[in-house]
Amino acid sequence: MTAYFWGALAIIAIGALIALVVYATKAGRNAQSVATDKAAVGDAQAETATTESMAKAQAEGPQSKDQLLDRLDAGTG
């Protein structure tokens, strides 16, 4: 009778350890996914800022050499 008790206790302990490993693995993967998503957001924001700057420069850019020289002389170019 005690052999069944110890056998059941061993099975329960092994099951608990397996559940802990599965939980820890899942938590690690979730943390990695969050870190990857944050990095992707940072890259996307940097690309968006660059694109916006390029579009603004193209829209507000000088149309002639004289306008460019005027902007450079004014310190805004």
N, C-alpha and C positions, 0 to 999 in steps of 0.2 A: 504494500500500500504506500509506503514512504517513497518507493522508487517512482511511482506514478506522480507523486507530489513534486519530487525534485525534477523529474523529467518535464512536467508541465511548467514548473518555474523556470527551467532553462529555456524552454520554447518561448515563454513570455518575455524573458530577458533578451533573447536574440531578436525577437520581433520588435521590441522597443528600440534596440540599437539600430536595426534596419530602418525603422521609421525615423529615427533621429538623423541618420545619414541621408535619407531621402529628403527630409525637411531642410537640412543644411545645404544640400546640393541645389535644391529649388531656390532657396534664399540667395545663394551665391549667383545663380543664373539671373535672377531678377535684379540684383544689384548691378551686375554687369550690363544688363539691358538698359537700365536707367542711366548708367554712365555713358553708354554708347549713344543713347538718345540725346543726352545733354550735349555731348560733343557735336552731334549732327545739328542740333539747334544753333550752337555757336558758329559752326561753319556756314549754315544757311543765313544767319544774321550778318555775318561778315560779307558774304557774297551779295546780299541785298543792299547793304550799305555801299559797297563798291559800285554796284549797278546804278543805285540812285545817284551817286556822285557823278558817274559818267553821264547819265542822262541829264543831270542838272548842268554839267559843264557843256554838254552839246547844245542844250536849249538856251543857255545864257551866254554861251561863248561868243567871242567877237566874230564879226562877219568880215572884217577886213584887217589888213596889217596896221592901219592907222588906229583902229579901235583897240587892237591888241597892245600897241605901244602906249596908248592913252591909259589902259588899265594897268599896265606894268608901271608906268610913271606914277599913277595914283596909289600903287601898292596894293591893289585889290586883285591882281592877276596872279 
